[in-house]
Amino acid sequence: MSHTVTVDRWVLSSGASSFTSTFKFYFPAKFARTRHFGGTPIRASATSNASNESVTCNSLLCGRRALLSMTALSLVMPCDRVNNSFDAIAADESLRLREEIRKVLSKGKAAGVLRLVFHDAGTFEIDEKIGGMNGSIVLELDRPENKGLKKSVKILEKAKSQIDVVQPVPWADLIALAGAEAVSLCGGPSIPVQLGRIDSLVPDPEGKLPEESLDATSLKQCFERKGFSTQELVALSGAHTLGSKGFGSPVVFDNAYFKILMEKPWLSSAMMVFYSEMEIPDTYMHRA
């Protein structure tokens, strides 16, 4: 799912004191007309003077070495400079997005934003190679399974309106970062998020999100199609610790979901089947 910093709209330029020219790189690359470079061909000629022959050969050798050196520099130097600029711009962009998200996001809104993240990413199917974190959720808000997500989108719209003034951001990147900030805001781990997603212009196919009525076997099969192991599925279910599902504090990201489920297994019999079969509750029971 994965997925790099959005550079398709950026013009990256760099300058260094040790290099006089300025390079500009466009991502994705724009196709330009083919340019033909020409020069005066080097022609071999015989000479009767041994000294002149030696000078000519040495000159040609030096010229070829210089040409190779310049070619190597032209290939190596821009790459280094682009990488440095790329990393710096990526870090600045991520920081700018997170700052705007924090202005509109509160602990009470974190659960809704986290649900928005899953409903965007959860449409992914490995075999069909469709769906995923592509921002299409903003086109799917009228579907029954997405009821209530309009509020979370409106929250992020406030941040997006400020961000887009400087540099437009894809919904996919914004939603992904907002999910990471929601977890961090509620005391969870800091999650790095790579940027560079491209928004889908059409909604994802319907029926790709798991239904709440699925039993353990069906849930396992559903998430396998999305690339999740059973253990990863159980870990993902721990996100229900946030919100009004009744698993501990609605604004604290902890392992209360697993503790309460072990004490009151009737709250989710499907997930309890996973715990008993995989013997993994201890993995999460001791993680506060």
Secondary structure, 3 states (H helix, E strand, C coil): CCCCCCCCCCEEEEEECCEEEEEEEECCCCCCCCCCCCCCCCCCCCCCCHHHHHHHHHHHHHHHHHHHHHHHHHHHHHHHHHHHHHHHHHHHHHHHHHHHHHHHCCHHHHHHHHHHHHHHHCCCECCCCECCCCCHHHHCCCCHHHCCCHHHHHHHHHHHHHHHHHCCCCHHHHHHHHHHHHHHHCCCCCCCCCCCCCCCCCCCCCCCCCCCCCCHHHHHHHHHCCCCCHHHHHHHHHHHHCCCCCCCCCCCCCCHHHHHHHHCHHHCHHHHHHHHHHCCHHHHHCCC
